[in-house]
Amino acid sequence: MSTLFVLDVPENATVPQVAARDPRVSVEMVGPYFRITSPDTIVIDRRATGCRHAVWYSAVAGLAQSRVTQHDKDALRVEAR
């Protein structure tokens, strides 16, 4: 299970929205965070989120039993450990 946390602030709002477009991905609120989970790899396209680079590179608040395998100008990819 891949799990990613994103802080619920207006700047990050499109990150969980874009992640939720994948039918394998679930998004729920846990306190002030979006918890984004998937039984497979989570891939979020930066351009689809419309995030500027500064917001994009600071969007990851935490991981659970997962690792970031790509976080560049194109995409964020999170995989289970």
Residue pairs with C-beta under 8 A, 6 or more apart in sequence:
1 37
1 38
1 39
1 65
1 66
1 80
2 37
2 38
2 39
2 40
2 41
2 42
2 66
2 78
2 79
2 80
3 35
3 36
3 37
3 63
3 64
3 65
3 66
3 78
4 19
4 35
4 36
4 37
4 42
4 60
4 62
4 63
4 66
4 76
4 78
5 30
5 33
5 34
5 35
5 36
5 60
5 61
5 62
5 63
5 64
6 12
6 15
6 16
6 33
6 34
6 36
6 59
6 60
6 61
7 32
7 33
7 34
7 59
7 61
8 29
8 32
8 33
8 34
11 51
11 55
12 34
12 51
12 55
12 59
14 48
14 49
14 50
14 51
15 34
15 44
15 49
15 51
15 59
15 76
16 27
16 34
16 36
17 49
18 44
18 45
18 48
18 49
19 25
19 27
19 36
19 42
19 44
20 26
20 27
20 36
21 48
22 38
22 42
22 43
24 38
24 39
24 40
25 36
25 37
25 38
25 42
26 36
26 37
26 38
27 34
27 35
27 36
28 34
28 35
29 35
33 61
33 62
36 42
36 78
41 69
41 77
41 78
41 79
41 80
42 76
42 77
42 78
42 79
43 75
43 76
43 77
44 75
44 76
45 74
45 75
46 56
46 73
46 74
46 75
46 76
47 74
49 56
51 59
53 73
56 73
56 76
57 71
59 76
60 68
60 71
60 76
63 78
65 80
65 81
66 78
66 79
66 80
66 81
67 78
67 79
67 81
68 76
68 77
68 78
69 77
69 78
69 79
70 76
70 77
71 77
